[in-house]
Amino acid sequence: MTTLRTCAIAVTVLLLATAAYAQDTITLVGSGSGAFEVPAVASAGVGTATCTMTRSSATISCSARVHNIVDLIAAHIHVGGPGAAGPTVIDIPAIPLRISDDFVLSWTWRDSDLTGTLGRLRPAQGVNKMADLFEACSSGNCYLNFHTTGNPGGELRIQLCPTGEGRSANPFFAINVCQPEKP
């Protein structure tokens, strides 16, 4: 009986630890083109991105694959839902400026990046700390934007959406503006 109770306790602890880990991270994915810009732009540029947000370390780790870009001049994350333009929040570090080709880029944003030289607090949009950015992004309310000399307002927009279906895709806040719940 004691062995059975010990096993039950061990399984319970393991399940609780797994649930806590699952609640600590969320993966966002997206793909895009100039057609997703607001307003849309004619561009051959396309891209995909994956970002993993980790609450315990207050980090967002991303990788992006971009194709057919011509003369890249800036890239950053914005707060804004699908079809809506929003303000820049944090620049993507170490972008290959002036590239006119395909590229792959990986980076990690930390809490200090939001208030440092890469970031811009946006109190009017409710982004005063990294936790606010987590709330927006985990709900599908963020996008990556790549700017070129030909389209300085944005050449390529990649909306970041939680993986999965509906609200259950967002274990942080149960909101998913990328896939609203069907009535």
RODO-2510 file (C-alpha; in nm, 4 decimals, decimal comma):
residues 183
     n   res          X          Y          Z
     1     m     0,0000     0,0000     0,0000
     2     t     0,2858     0,2364     0,0845
     3     t     0,4477     0,1683    -0,2546
     4     l     0,1231     0,2448    -0,4338
     5     r     0,0815     0,5693    -0,2387
     6     t     0,4446     0,6679    -0,3132
     7     c     0,3917     0,6026    -0,6847
     8     a     0,0707     0,8045    -0,6846
     9     i     0,2474     1,0963    -0,5166
    10     a     0,5373     1,0769    -0,7634
    11     v     0,2996     1,0766    -1,0614
    12     t     0,1077     1,3722    -0,9171
    13     v     0,4285     1,5722    -0,8662
    14     l     0,5413     1,4895    -1,2203
    15     l     0,2085     1,5972    -1,3675
    16     l     0,2100     1,9217    -1,1695
    17     a     0,5675     1,9956    -1,2787
    18     t     0,4777     1,9263    -1,6418
    19     a     0,1710     2,1518    -1,6202
    20     a     0,3773     2,4292    -1,4611
    21     y     0,6352     2,4030    -1,7419
    22     a     0,3634     2,4078    -2,0079
    23     q     0,2211     2,7237    -1,8540
    24     d     0,5652     2,8865    -1,8505
    25     t     0,6175     2,8800    -2,2274
    26     i     0,4122     2,9438    -2,5362
    27     t     0,5132     2,9114    -2,9004
    28     l     0,4024     3,1656    -3,1586
    29     v     0,4278     3,1044    -3,5329
    30     g     0,3542     3,3065    -3,8398
    31     s     0,4127     3,3551    -4,2077
    32     g     0,3559     3,6606    -4,4151
    33     s     0,4159     3,8882    -4,7093
    34     g     0,3512     4,2441    -4,8192
    35     a    -0,0166     4,1535    -4,8524
    36     f    -0,0417     4,1546    -4,4714
    37     e     0,0913     4,5101    -4,4401
    38     v    -0,1627     4,7813    -4,3571
    39     p    -0,2162     4,8990    -4,6230
    40     a    -0,0991     4,6064    -4,8374
    41     v     0,2113     4,6543    -5,0533
    42     a     0,3201     4,4817    -5,3741
    43     s     0,6304     4,2835    -5,2835
    44     a     0,7934     3,9502    -5,3605
    45     g     0,9136     3,9386    -4,9989
    46     v     0,7833     3,6472    -4,7922
    47     g     0,8830     3,5041    -4,4567
    48     t     0,8118     3,2738    -4,1658
    49     a     0,8896     3,3074    -3,7957
    50     t     0,8708     3,1069    -3,4745
    51     c     0,8981     3,2677    -3,1311
    52     t     0,9003     3,1018    -2,7896
    53     m     0,8001     3,3159    -2,4945
    54     t     0,9201     3,2047    -2,1506
    55     r     0,7640     3,3816    -1,8549
    56     s     1,0055     3,2598    -1,5863
    57     s     1,3044     3,4149    -1,7643
    58     a     1,1087     3,7042    -1,9240
    59     t     1,2497     3,6213    -2,2677
    60     i     1,1194     3,5909    -2,6211
    61     s     1,3430     3,3779    -2,8472
    62     c     1,2704     3,3988    -3,2196
    63     s     1,3949     3,2775    -3,5524
    64     a     1,2851     3,4112    -3,8896
    65     r     1,3429     3,3012    -4,2467
    66     v     1,2997     3,5836    -4,4994
    67     h     1,3043     3,5540    -4,8783
    68     n     1,3164     3,8025    -5,1679
    69     i     1,3913     4,1091    -4,9583
    70     v     1,5582     4,4070    -5,1304
    71     d     1,7650     4,6585    -4,9294
    72     l     1,6576     4,5857    -4,5697
    73     i     1,6752     4,8969    -4,3490
    74     a     1,4929     4,8000    -4,0262
    75     a     1,3031     4,5194    -3,8505
    76     h     1,1133     4,5018    -3,5222
    77     i     0,8112     4,3704    -3,3363
    78     h     0,4912     4,5746    -3,3274
    79     v     0,1821     4,5487    -3,1091
    80     g    -0,1193     4,5084    -3,3369
    81     g    -0,3738     4,2452    -3,4269
    82     p    -0,4414     4,0969    -3,7697
    83     g    -0,5258     4,3753    -4,0151
    84     a    -0,4330     4,6555    -3,7759
    85     a    -0,1187     4,8667    -3,7789
    86     g     0,0491     4,9164    -3,4445
    87     p     0,3526     5,0833    -3,2891
    88     t     0,7054     4,9464    -3,2798
    89     v     0,8003     4,7963    -2,9443
    90     i     1,1462     4,6326    -2,9787
    91     d     1,3945     4,6331    -3,2671
    92     i     1,5244     4,2996    -3,3944
    93     p     1,8961     4,3013    -3,3083
    94     a     2,1780     4,2394    -3,5570
    95     i     1,9677     4,2440    -3,8730
    96     p     2,1661     4,2195    -4,1978
    97     l     2,1247     4,5829    -4,3027
    98     r     2,1124     4,6543    -4,6756
    99     i     2,0805     4,2848    -4,7626
   100     s     1,9071     4,2135    -5,0916
   101     d     1,8562     3,8399    -5,0708
   102     d     1,7254     3,5626    -4,8487
   103     f     1,8396     3,5330    -4,4880
   104     v     1,7791     3,3451    -4,1635
   105     l     1,8046     3,5230    -3,8313
   106     s     1,7729     3,4124    -3,4671
   107     w     1,7624     3,6343    -3,1581
   108     t     1,6388     3,6614    -2,8005
   109     w     1,4742     3,9622    -2,6425
   110     r     1,5106     4,0083    -2,2683
   111     d     1,3257     4,2288    -2,0238
   112     s     1,6106     4,4821    -2,0413
   113     d     1,5665     4,5163    -2,4208
   114     l     1,2227     4,6701    -2,3765
   115     t     1,3627     4,9617    -2,1777
   116     g     1,7095     4,9709    -2,3396
   117     t     1,8296     5,1061    -2,6723
   118     l     1,6320     4,8430    -2,8709
   119     g     1,2954     4,9081    -2,7074
   120     r     1,0203     5,1628    -2,6794
   121     l     0,7690     5,1532    -2,3974
   122     r     0,4172     5,2170    -2,5299
   123     p     0,1980     5,3297    -2,2372
   124     a    -0,0810     5,4435    -2,4731
   125     q    -0,1088     5,0823    -2,5940
   126     g    -0,0607     4,9360    -2,2448
   127     v     0,2987     4,8141    -2,2955
   128     n     0,4844     4,9285    -1,9842
   129     k     0,6823     4,6113    -1,9084
   130     m     0,7725     4,2773    -2,0664
   131     a     0,4695     4,1086    -1,9052
   132     d     0,2466     4,3453    -2,1064
   133     l     0,4216     4,2429    -2,4286
   134     f     0,3711     3,8762    -2,3310
   135     e    -0,0018     3,9370    -2,2867
   136     a    -0,0317     4,1027    -2,6271
   137     c     0,1835     3,8519    -2,8163
   138     s     0,0469     3,5356    -2,6569
   139     s    -0,2982     3,6545    -2,7673
   140     g    -0,1926     3,7008    -3,1326
   141     n    -0,1683     4,0776    -3,1023
   142     c     0,1940     4,1186    -3,2239
   143     y     0,3714     4,1041    -3,5567
   144     l     0,7227     4,1182    -3,6973
   145     n     0,7807     4,3833    -3,9615
   146     f     1,0705     4,4096    -4,2057
   147     h     1,1271     4,7470    -4,3742
   148     t     1,3158     4,8283    -4,6965
   149     t     1,4089     5,1435    -4,8855
   150     g     1,1358     5,0587    -5,1388
   151     n     0,8743     5,0187    -4,8634
   152     p     0,9981     5,2118    -4,5576
   153     g     0,6595     5,1722    -4,3875
   154     g     0,6911     4,7933    -4,4096
   155     e     0,7724     4,5399    -4,6812
   156     l     0,6916     4,2155    -4,5019
   157     r     0,4554     4,1550    -4,2081
   158     i     0,4499     3,8279    -4,0145
   159     q     0,1592     3,8065    -3,7673
   160     l     0,2609     3,5978    -3,4644
   161     c    -0,0118     3,3582    -3,3516
   162     p    -0,0242     3,0977    -3,0753
   163     t    -0,0066     2,7433    -3,2091
   164     g    -0,3214     2,5362    -3,1748
   165     e    -0,6921     2,6022    -3,2052
   166     g    -0,8970     2,8833    -3,0545
   167     r    -0,8444     3,0075    -2,7007
   168     s    -0,6838     2,6823    -2,5865
   169     a    -0,3792     2,7752    -2,7992
   170     n    -0,2961     3,0423    -2,5393
   171     p    -0,2381     2,8777    -2,1998
   172     f    -0,1348     3,2151    -2,0531
   173     f    -0,4585     3,4100    -2,0999
   174     a    -0,7013     3,2007    -2,3140
   175     i    -0,7298     3,4760    -2,5787
   176     n    -0,6463     3,4202    -2,9461
   177     v    -0,7261     3,7054    -3,1845
   178     c    -0,5772     3,5033    -3,4727
   179     q    -0,8541     3,2437    -3,4401
   180     p    -1,1558     3,3834    -3,2584
   181     e    -1,3927     3,1305    -3,1057
   182     k    -1,6757     3,0262    -3,3315
   183     p    -2,0275     3,0826    -3,1905
***
